Every structure is written in structure tokens, then in C-alpha cells.
Amino acid sequence: MQESPFYEIIMQRGIERGIEQGALQNCIKNILSILTERFPLSDTEPVAEILEPIQDLDRLSELHRKAVQTSSIDSFLQEVETQEK
């Protein structure tokens, strides 16, 4: 049975959306991994809730770089807040 072009477009969009969501979640996971390696877990736990709503992969990539460079969790959170504006 042949599938309609409309169906194929919808399927392709779904696949692309799934890939994008996976990339977002992976970037958040990597940020949290870096922060928990560098700082006490108790300090990094609230960060996950702050990062989860971010749906911009470029922004998360920039925060990933900041996580590597930051001197403290507070400094990292200031970066997150600054980027929100």
C-alpha cells in the first residue's frame, strides 16, 4: 500500500522533532554532567529544573561552554538569567 505525500511529510516532521528533542535533552544532560563533576551535587540539583524549559539548542550549546568555564554555580545561573533577557 502506498502512503500519501501528506502522510510522509507529517512523518518526516515527527522524526525531525524527535531528533531535535533528543539533541536538547542530550545537551542538558551534558551540562548537568559537567556541573556535577565540578561542584557538589546539592548545588547542582536545582539547575535541571531551570534548563528543562529551554528549547533553543544554540542557547543550550552556549550554556554548555559556560558550564565548562564557570567558577561557581551562582556564576553559571547568572549566565542563564542573562541569556533569558
The first five atom37 places (N, CA, C, CB, O) and aatype in JSON, in Angstrom:
{
  "aatype": [12, 5, 6, 15, 14, 13, 18, 6, 9, 9, 12, 5, 1, 7, 9, 6, 1, 7, 9, 6, 5, 7, 0, 10, 5, 2, 4, 9, 11, 2, 9, 10, 15, 9, 10, 16, 6, 1, 13, 14, 10, 15, 3, 16, 6, 14, 19, 0, 6, 9, 10, 6, 14, 9, 5, 3, 10, 3, 1, 10, 15, 6, 10, 8, 1, 11, 0, 19, 5, 16, 15, 15, 9, 3, 15, 13, 10, 5, 6, 19, 6, 16, 5, 6, 11],
  "atom_mask": [
    [1, 1, 1, 1, 1],
    [1, 1, 1, 1, 1],
    [1, 1, 1, 1, 1],
    [1, 1, 1, 1, 1],
    [1, 1, 1, 1, 1],
    [1, 1, 1, 1, 1],
    [1, 1, 1, 1, 1],
    [1, 1, 1, 1, 1],
    [1, 1, 1, 1, 1],
    [1, 1, 1, 1, 1],
    [1, 1, 1, 1, 1],
    [1, 1, 1, 1, 1],
    [1, 1, 1, 1, 1],
    [1, 1, 1, 0, 1],
    [1, 1, 1, 1, 1],
    [1, 1, 1, 1, 1],
    [1, 1, 1, 1, 1],
    [1, 1, 1, 0, 1],
    [1, 1, 1, 1, 1],
    [1, 1, 1, 1, 1],
    [1, 1, 1, 1, 1],
    [1, 1, 1, 0, 1],
    [1, 1, 1, 1, 1],
    [1, 1, 1, 1, 1],
    [1, 1, 1, 1, 1],
    [1, 1, 1, 1, 1],
    [1, 1, 1, 1, 1],
    [1, 1, 1, 1, 1],
    [1, 1, 1, 1, 1],
    [1, 1, 1, 1, 1],
    [1, 1, 1, 1, 1],
    [1, 1, 1, 1, 1],
    [1, 1, 1, 1, 1],
    [1, 1, 1, 1, 1],
    [1, 1, 1, 1, 1],
    [1, 1, 1, 1, 1],
    [1, 1, 1, 1, 1],
    [1, 1, 1, 1, 1],
    [1, 1, 1, 1, 1],
    [1, 1, 1, 1, 1],
    [1, 1, 1, 1, 1],
    [1, 1, 1, 1, 1],
    [1, 1, 1, 1, 1],
    [1, 1, 1, 1, 1],
    [1, 1, 1, 1, 1],
    [1, 1, 1, 1, 1],
    [1, 1, 1, 1, 1],
    [1, 1, 1, 1, 1],
    [1, 1, 1, 1, 1],
    [1, 1, 1, 1, 1],
    [1, 1, 1, 1, 1],
    [1, 1, 1, 1, 1],
    [1, 1, 1, 1, 1],
    [1, 1, 1, 1, 1],
    [1, 1, 1, 1, 1],
    [1, 1, 1, 1, 1],
    [1, 1, 1, 1, 1],
    [1, 1, 1, 1, 1],
    [1, 1, 1, 1, 1],
    [1, 1, 1, 1, 1],
    [1, 1, 1, 1, 1],
    [1, 1, 1, 1, 1],
    [1, 1, 1, 1, 1],
    [1, 1, 1, 1, 1],
    [1, 1, 1, 1, 1],
    [1, 1, 1, 1, 1],
    [1, 1, 1, 1, 1],
    [1, 1, 1, 1, 1],
    [1, 1, 1, 1, 1],
    [1, 1, 1, 1, 1],
    [1, 1, 1, 1, 1],
    [1, 1, 1, 1, 1],
    [1, 1, 1, 1, 1],
    [1, 1, 1, 1, 1],
    [1, 1, 1, 1, 1],
    [1, 1, 1, 1, 1],
    [1, 1, 1, 1, 1],
    [1, 1, 1, 1, 1],
    [1, 1, 1, 1, 1],
    [1, 1, 1, 1, 1],
    [1, 1, 1, 1, 1],
    [1, 1, 1, 1, 1],
    [1, 1, 1, 1, 1],
    [1, 1, 1, 1, 1],
    [1, 1, 1, 1, 1]
  ],
  "atom_positions": [
    [[0.84, -1.18, 0.0], [0.0, 0.0, 0.0], [0.89, 1.25, 0.0], [-0.96, 0.0, 1.23], [1.83, 1.35, 0.79]],
    [[0.59, 2.17, -0.88], [1.37, 3.39, -1.0], [0.84, 4.44, -0.03], [1.34, 3.93, -2.44], [-0.36, 4.6, 0.15]],
    [[1.78, 5.15, 0.59], [1.38, 6.17, 1.55], [1.3, 7.52, 0.86], [2.36, 6.22, 2.74], [2.05, 7.79, -0.08]],
    [[0.4, 8.36, 1.34], [0.19, 9.66, 0.71], [1.36, 10.6, 1.0], [-1.12, 10.29, 1.2], [2.05, 10.45, 2.01]],
    [[1.6, 11.57, 0.1], [2.66, 12.56, 0.34], [2.44, 13.33, 1.65], [2.74, 13.55, -0.83], [3.39, 13.65, 2.35]],
    [[1.18, 13.62, 1.96], [0.86, 14.34, 3.2], [1.32, 13.52, 4.41], [-0.66, 14.63, 3.29], [1.92, 14.06, 5.34]],
    [[1.03, 12.23, 4.39], [1.42, 11.34, 5.48], [2.94, 11.34, 5.63], [0.89, 9.91, 5.23], [3.47, 11.39, 6.74]],
    [[3.65, 11.27, 4.51], [5.11, 11.24, 4.55], [5.68, 12.54, 5.11], [5.67, 10.99, 3.15], [6.67, 12.52, 5.84]],
    [[5.06, 13.67, 4.77], [5.51, 14.97, 5.3], [5.33, 15.0, 6.82], [4.73, 16.13, 4.65], [6.22, 15.42, 7.55]],
    [[4.17, 14.55, 7.27], [3.89, 14.51, 8.72], [4.88, 13.59, 9.43], [2.42, 14.04, 8.98], [5.4, 13.93, 10.49]],
    [[5.13, 12.44, 8.85], [6.08, 11.5, 9.45], [7.48, 12.12, 9.53], [6.12, 10.18, 8.65], [8.17, 11.99, 10.54]],
    [[7.9, 12.77, 8.46], [9.23, 13.4, 8.43], [9.34, 14.48, 9.5], [9.51, 13.98, 7.04], [10.36, 14.6, 10.18]],
    [[8.3, 15.28, 9.63], [8.31, 16.33, 10.66], [8.39, 15.72, 12.06], [7.05, 17.21, 10.55], [9.08, 16.24, 12.93]],
    [[7.67, 14.63, 12.26], [7.72, 13.95, 13.55], [9.11, 13.42, 13.86], [0.0, 0.0, 0.0], [9.59, 13.53, 14.99]],
    [[9.74, 12.86, 12.85], [11.1, 12.35, 13.03], [12.06, 13.5, 13.35], [11.58, 11.6, 11.77], [12.88, 13.39, 14.27]],
    [[11.95, 14.58, 12.61], [12.82, 15.74, 12.85], [12.61, 16.3, 14.25], [12.56, 16.83, 11.81], [13.57, 16.67, 14.92]],
    [[11.37, 16.37, 14.67], [11.06, 16.88, 16.02], [11.66, 15.97, 17.09], [9.53, 17.01, 16.22], [12.2, 16.44, 18.09]],
    [[11.57, 14.67, 16.87], [12.15, 13.71, 17.81], [13.66, 13.85, 17.91], [0.0, 0.0, 0.0], [14.23, 13.79, 19.0]],
    [[14.3, 14.05, 16.76], [15.75, 14.24, 16.74], [16.12, 15.52, 17.5], [16.28, 14.3, 15.29], [17.07, 15.55, 18.27]],
    [[15.35, 16.58, 17.26], [15.61, 17.86, 17.93], [15.44, 17.72, 19.44], [14.68, 18.95, 17.39], [16.26, 18.22, 20.21]],
    [[14.38, 17.06, 19.87], [14.14, 16.88, 21.31], [15.26, 16.06, 21.93], [12.78, 16.2, 21.55], [15.69, 16.34, 23.05]],
    [[15.73, 15.04, 21.21], [16.84, 14.23, 21.7], [18.11, 15.06, 21.87], [0.0, 0.0, 0.0], [18.83, 14.9, 22.85]],
    [[18.37, 15.93, 20.91], [19.55, 16.8, 20.98], [19.45, 17.75, 22.17], [19.72, 17.59, 19.68], [20.44, 17.98, 22.87]],
    [[18.26, 18.31, 22.39], [18.05, 19.21, 23.53], [18.31, 18.48, 24.85], [16.62, 19.79, 23.51], [19.03, 18.98, 25.72]],
    [[17.72, 17.3, 24.99], [17.87, 16.53, 26.23], [19.32, 16.11, 26.44], [16.97, 15.3, 26.2], [19.81, 16.11, 27.57]],
    [[20.0, 15.76, 25.36], [21.41, 15.36, 25.46], [22.28, 16.54, 25.9], [21.9, 14.81, 24.12], [23.19, 16.36, 26.71]],
    [[22.0, 17.71, 25.38], [22.77, 18.89, 25.76], [22.55, 19.23, 27.24], [22.38, 20.1, 24.87], [23.51, 19.54, 27.95]],
    [[21.32, 19.16, 27.69], [21.02, 19.4, 29.11], [21.75, 18.37, 29.98], [19.49, 19.34, 29.37], [22.34, 18.72, 31.0]],
    [[21.7, 17.11, 29.56], [22.38, 16.05, 30.3], [23.88, 16.32, 30.4], [22.13, 14.69, 29.63], [24.48, 16.13, 31.45]],
    [[24.47, 16.77, 29.31], [25.91, 17.07, 29.31], [26.25, 18.25, 30.21], [26.38, 17.36, 27.89], [27.26, 18.23, 30.91]],
    [[25.4, 19.28, 30.2], [25.62, 20.43, 31.09], [25.58, 19.97, 32.54], [24.55, 21.53, 30.84], [26.46, 20.32, 33.33]],
    [[24.57, 19.2, 32.89], [24.44, 18.72, 34.27], [25.61, 17.81, 34.66], [23.12, 17.97, 34.45], [26.08, 17.85, 35.8]],
    [[26.07, 17.01, 33.73], [27.21, 16.13, 33.99], [28.46, 16.94, 34.31], [27.46, 15.21, 32.79], [29.19, 16.63, 35.25]],
    [[28.7, 17.98, 33.54], [29.86, 18.84, 33.78], [29.75, 19.52, 35.15], [29.99, 19.91, 32.67], [30.7, 19.52, 35.93]],
    [[28.58, 20.08, 35.42], [28.41, 20.81, 36.68], [28.52, 19.89, 37.89], [27.06, 21.52, 36.7], [29.11, 20.27, 38.9]],
    [[27.95, 18.68, 37.81], [28.02, 17.77, 38.95], [29.43, 17.21, 39.14], [27.03, 16.62, 38.78], [29.79, 16.8, 40.25]],
    [[30.21, 17.19, 38.09], [31.62, 16.78, 38.21], [32.44, 17.87, 38.91], [32.21, 16.46, 36.82], [33.39, 17.57, 39.63]],
    [[32.08, 19.11, 38.68], [32.87, 20.23, 39.18], [32.4, 20.76, 40.53], [32.83, 21.35, 38.19], [33.21, 21.29, 41.3]],
    [[31.12, 20.6, 40.83], [30.54, 21.21, 42.04], [29.73, 20.17, 42.81], [29.66, 22.42, 41.67], [29.35, 19.15, 42.25]],
    [[29.46, 20.43, 44.09], [28.66, 19.5, 44.89], [27.27, 19.27, 44.27], [28.52, 20.01, 46.33], [26.64, 20.19, 43.76]],
    [[26.83, 18.02, 44.34], [25.53, 17.65, 43.78], [24.4, 18.5, 44.35], [25.25, 16.17, 44.03], [23.48, 18.88, 43.63]],
    [[24.47, 18.79, 45.64], [23.41, 19.59, 46.26], [23.3, 20.98, 45.64], [23.67, 19.71, 47.77], [22.22, 21.57, 45.62]],
    [[24.41, 21.5, 45.13], [24.39, 22.82, 44.48], [23.84, 22.75, 43.06], [25.79, 23.41, 44.45], [23.27, 23.72, 42.56]],
    [[24.01, 21.6, 42.42], [23.63, 21.5, 41.0], [22.21, 20.99, 40.78], [24.59, 20.6, 40.3], [21.68, 21.14, 39.68]],
    [[21.59, 20.39, 41.78], [20.25, 19.82, 41.61], [19.22, 20.81, 41.07], [19.76, 19.27, 42.92], [18.44, 20.43, 40.19]],
    [[19.17, 22.06, 41.54], [18.15, 22.99, 41.03], [18.36, 23.39, 39.56], [18.13, 24.24, 41.89], [17.44, 23.89, 38.92]],
    [[19.56, 23.18, 39.05], [19.88, 23.62, 37.69], [19.03, 22.87, 36.66], [21.36, 23.41, 37.4], [18.63, 23.47, 35.66]],
    [[18.76, 21.6, 36.88], [17.98, 20.81, 35.92], [16.62, 21.44, 35.65], [17.8, 19.37, 36.43], [16.19, 21.53, 34.5]],
    [[15.95, 21.87, 36.7], [14.63, 22.5, 36.54], [14.7, 23.8, 35.75], [14.0, 22.76, 37.91], [13.76, 24.16, 35.05]],
    [[15.81, 24.48, 35.87], [15.99, 25.75, 35.16], [16.28, 25.51, 33.68], [17.12, 26.57, 35.79], [15.84, 26.28, 32.82]],
    [[17.02, 24.43, 33.38], [17.4, 24.15, 32.0], [16.28, 23.48, 31.19], [18.62, 23.28, 31.98], [16.17, 23.71, 29.98]],
    [[15.47, 22.66, 31.83], [14.45, 21.88, 31.12], [13.55, 22.69, 30.18], [13.59, 21.18, 32.11], [13.26, 22.23, 29.08]],
    [[13.09, 23.88, 30.57], [12.19, 24.63, 29.67], [12.88, 25.23, 28.44], [11.53, 25.73, 30.45], [12.2, 25.66, 27.51]],
    [[14.21, 25.25, 28.42], [14.92, 25.88, 27.31], [14.81, 24.98, 26.08], [16.42, 26.12, 27.67], [15.22, 23.82, 26.1]],
    [[14.26, 25.53, 25.01], [14.04, 24.78, 23.77], [14.9, 25.28, 22.61], [12.58, 24.85, 23.39], [14.58, 25.02, 21.45]],
    [[15.96, 25.99, 22.92], [16.85, 26.55, 21.9], [18.2, 25.86, 22.0], [17.0, 28.11, 22.08], [18.94, 26.05, 22.97]],
    [[18.53, 25.04, 20.99], [19.76, 24.26, 21.03], [21.0, 25.15, 21.03], [19.8, 23.31, 19.85], [21.99, 24.82, 21.68]],
    [[20.96, 26.25, 20.31], [22.11, 27.17, 20.3], [22.35, 27.75, 21.69], [21.89, 28.31, 19.29], [23.5, 27.86, 22.13]],
    [[21.29, 28.1, 22.36], [21.4, 28.64, 23.72], [21.97, 27.59, 24.67], [20.03, 29.14, 24.23], [22.84, 27.89, 25.49]],
    [[21.47, 26.37, 24.57], [21.98, 25.3, 25.42], [23.45, 25.0, 25.12], [21.14, 24.03, 25.25], [24.22, 24.69, 26.02]],
    [[23.83, 25.07, 23.86], [25.23, 24.85, 23.5], [26.13, 25.92, 24.12], [25.41, 24.86, 21.96], [27.23, 25.63, 24.6]],
    [[25.65, 27.15, 24.12], [26.4, 28.23, 24.76], [26.49, 28.0, 26.27], [25.74, 29.6, 24.47], [27.54, 28.23, 26.87]],
    [[25.41, 27.55, 26.88], [25.44, 27.25, 28.32], [26.36, 26.07, 28.62], [24.01, 26.95, 28.83], [26.97, 26.02, 29.69]],
    [[26.48, 25.15, 27.7], [27.41, 24.03, 27.85], [28.84, 24.57, 27.95], [27.28, 23.04, 26.66], [29.61, 24.14, 28.82]],
    [[29.18, 25.49, 27.07], [30.51, 26.11, 27.13], [30.7, 26.85, 28.45], [30.72, 27.08, 25.94], [31.77, 26.79, 29.06]],
    [[29.66, 27.55, 28.89], [29.75, 28.3, 30.15], [29.92, 27.35, 31.33], [28.49, 29.16, 30.35], [30.62, 27.68, 32.29]],
    [[29.28, 26.18, 31.27], [29.41, 25.2, 32.36], [30.85, 24.75, 32.53], [28.5, 23.99, 32.1], [31.31, 24.51, 33.65]],
    [[31.56, 24.64, 31.42], [32.97, 24.26, 31.48], [33.82, 25.38, 32.08], [33.49, 23.9, 30.07], [34.78, 25.11, 32.8]],
    [[33.47, 26.61, 31.78], [34.29, 27.76, 32.17], [33.92, 28.39, 33.51], [34.19, 28.8, 31.11], [34.75, 29.08, 34.1]],
    [[32.73, 28.18, 33.99], [32.23, 28.91, 35.16], [33.03, 28.6, 36.43], [30.77, 28.58, 35.39], [33.56, 27.51, 36.6]],
    [[33.11, 29.59, 37.28], [33.84, 29.42, 38.54], [32.94, 28.96, 39.69], [34.52, 30.72, 38.92], [33.43, 28.52, 40.73]],
    [[31.62, 29.07, 39.49], [30.68, 28.66, 40.54], [29.3, 28.42, 39.95], [30.62, 29.72, 41.67], [29.0, 28.85, 38.84]],
    [[28.47, 27.73, 40.7], [27.09, 27.52, 40.27], [26.37, 28.86, 40.17], [26.34, 26.57, 41.24], [25.6, 29.09, 39.24]],
    [[26.61, 29.74, 41.13], [25.96, 31.05, 41.09], [26.32, 31.82, 39.83], [26.34, 31.88, 42.33], [25.47, 32.46, 39.21]],
    [[27.58, 31.75, 39.45], [28.03, 32.41, 38.22], [27.34, 31.8, 37.0], [29.56, 32.3, 38.09], [26.94, 32.52, 36.09]],
    [[27.21, 30.48, 36.98], [26.52, 29.81, 35.88], [25.06, 30.24, 35.82], [26.62, 28.27, 36.03], [24.54, 30.52, 34.74]],
    [[24.41, 30.29, 36.96], [22.99, 30.69, 37.0], [22.81, 32.13, 36.54], [22.42, 30.51, 38.41], [21.79, 32.47, 35.94]],
    [[23.79, 32.98, 36.83], [23.73, 34.36, 36.32], [23.81, 34.37, 34.8], [24.88, 35.21, 36.92], [23.13, 35.17, 34.15]],
    [[24.61, 33.49, 34.23], [24.69, 33.37, 32.76], [23.35, 32.94, 32.18], [25.79, 32.37, 32.36], [22.91, 33.48, 31.17]],
    [[22.72, 31.98, 32.83], [21.4, 31.52, 32.37], [20.41, 32.68, 32.41], [20.89, 30.34, 33.25], [19.67, 32.91, 31.46]],
    [[20.41, 33.4, 33.52], [19.49, 34.53, 33.68], [19.78, 35.62, 32.66], [19.6, 35.1, 35.1], [18.85, 36.2, 32.09]],
    [[21.05, 35.91, 32.42], [21.44, 36.94, 31.45], [20.96, 36.57, 30.05], [22.96, 37.14, 31.44], [20.49, 37.43, 29.31]],
    [[21.06, 35.31, 29.69], [20.64, 34.86, 28.36], [19.12, 34.88, 28.2], [21.16, 33.47, 28.09], [18.62, 34.93, 27.08]],
    [[18.39, 34.84, 29.31], [16.92, 34.87, 29.23], [16.41, 36.23, 28.82], [16.31, 34.47, 30.56], [15.31, 36.34, 28.28]],
    [[17.18, 37.26, 29.07], [16.72, 38.63, 28.8], [16.87, 39.0, 27.36], [17.48, 39.61, 29.65], [16.53, 40.12, 26.97]]
  ]
}
